Amino acid sequence: MSTEDAEVDAVVVGAGFSGLYMLVRLRELGLRAVVVERGDDVGGTWYWNRYPGARCDIESLDYCYSFSPDLLREWVWSERYATQPEILRYLNHVADRFDLRRDIRFSTRVEAARFDEQNSTWTVSMSDGTSLRARFCVMAVGNLSEPKRPDIPGFTSFAGETYHTALWPREGVDFTGKRVGVIGTGSSGIQAIPRIAEQAEALFVFQRTPNYSMPARNTPLEPGYVADVVAGYEGRRRMARESDAGVPFPAAQQATFEVSDEERERRYEEGWARGGINSLSYAFNDFFTDEEANQAAQEFARRKISEIVRDPETAASLSPAHHIGTKRTCVDTDYFQTYNRDNVTLVDLRKQPIEAITEGGIRTRDRDYSLDCLVFAVGFDAMTGALRAIDITGCGGRTLTEAWEEGPRTYLGLAVAGFPNMFLVTGPGSPGVLSNMVVSIEQHVDWIADCLRHLQEHGLDRIEATEAGQDAWVAYVNGLADATLYPEAASWYVGANIPGKPRVFMPYVNGCGNYRRECDEVARNDYQGFTLTTADRVGTSA
Ligand code: NA7
């Protein structure tokens, strides 16, 4: 392949849910687009996260594309919550059905993207030594796609097998007869632990912070039921789009203490029996804003843990203390029950911190744990990690890393001032990770595609967020977050899991429905907060 820059209209980085749909929409606009993907196939997060027990914690019938009625009809989900292999099969089906692969460069990492101010184009440099020049660059890199590196002393000295949940071997791992240590009890750990416990001779779970987890109540889906849901899908999806979290549940109308103690308990029990991530959070409308209301839901969740886990000391160690929901609530199948197994031991790192990983296992303050395998379920450099992994340079030679030195700043979570013609799909400052990602992805991709059509129709080819628009958006998003309990937790929402990362609460908390209306309003008002112009008129007002 020549090292000369190939010219296209748009480069899309990433071939997960966002990148695939972006390619569909760019083709509809008649634009020549290339998707660049570091994996050797489609799927994004669902390509990499192959750990045992990996499944979506949003219901399958909502965690799927809605843009094609034919696709909706022909794909029949088999379970309430789809497993990673089923979601990956779905995305492969989408790639084939819409003939997307011919415009995707696999096994290619985007290393740098540089904006050329002279002609308003991006030069995107890739790991194979080639580069692409494009008018537009869409970062469809995912929010949870840059695995966090284990930051524990002695990590490289361990002589046994090591695995990271987000980089799981394609051929799988057999833990039969092994002594396994799992570090991390976020969603990945909580999904993997029950499955690993079924195989391992002995499983030691090294827990730093306990998490709230709701029962999934997963179940097979009858094809007849799926067909009925699909037949009425437009209404279901409309409700999801207008909801807070991108799921088709009506928002609660009452506050926690507006009802009697009995009624409150009944609603929590009802949610717990229904299962799913919103089991408790959808019971009352002040869950995220009122400390006492949140406390009531916390107490219910802790009581459930103590009812399930037989050993009181283990139950106490598994009981979280933070405001429920302020670190992402997990969804599990038999997670707490797993601690009743004879081959599973919880190691509470708050009582005995890890001193080092050794050649033979893990040494805590109290003792040495001898292990054959170590599983790191330690999460991601969330929301900004995958963007910062690319050397992105905008106007005036300023890099994105420099622009975001004190935390990410965007306009609508879609664009960054000083980085014209670059779009972020579900970037920081948008609901993204607080929502059903696929609903948010479709909204962003549609918004970007409509914006590009607007530029085409008006003979324009350069769009840039203004500093003033961005400042106002950042202040607005911060104000919204500050009115909730969210920023208080040491979560990956604020970057607290990555040493040295600026502590800024990154997502937009006011719900998908409100956010969608605000984005549409911006477009209706001639892209208020953006400067639209032609490449040869840079510096003059549009
Ligand atoms: P998370 O939610 O970031 O969880 C990571 C876990 O790893 C969490 O329990 C951390 O404890 C723990 N961790 C991280 N570093 C260490 C060290 N050094 N020592 C001990 N424990 C550590 O990542 P997941 O992959 O589980 O889930 C991410 C999202 O993917 C999830 O929310 C879903 O949206 C899908 P900590 O809480 O920092 O004390």
Residues whose N, C-alpha, C, O or C-beta is under 5 A from the ligand:
A	BS01	NA7	L144 D151 I152 I183 G184 T185 G186 S187 S188 G189 F206 R208 T209 R328 A377 V378 G379 F380 W492 N497
